[in-house]
């Protein structure tokens, strides 16, 4: 099994590139047995954050997600809890 980092950095990618990497990463993280991960999408215009959240909302491996709090990356980061099935 390959090692999977607990953080995925998507800043500066197009929405299409980011969503492809996100899906692949979530599958890899789940297979590696991670229970939670951190997605760095940056603050910018919010376009990438919205696309990431739309994807997370319908992804079968995602139990829940939330924006980072103060000190966690604020709204430039999304914290994801993966399902355990």
Helices and strands as residue ranges (DSSP letters): E 7-9, H 15-31, E 36-40, H 47-58, E 62-67, G 74-76, E 77-82
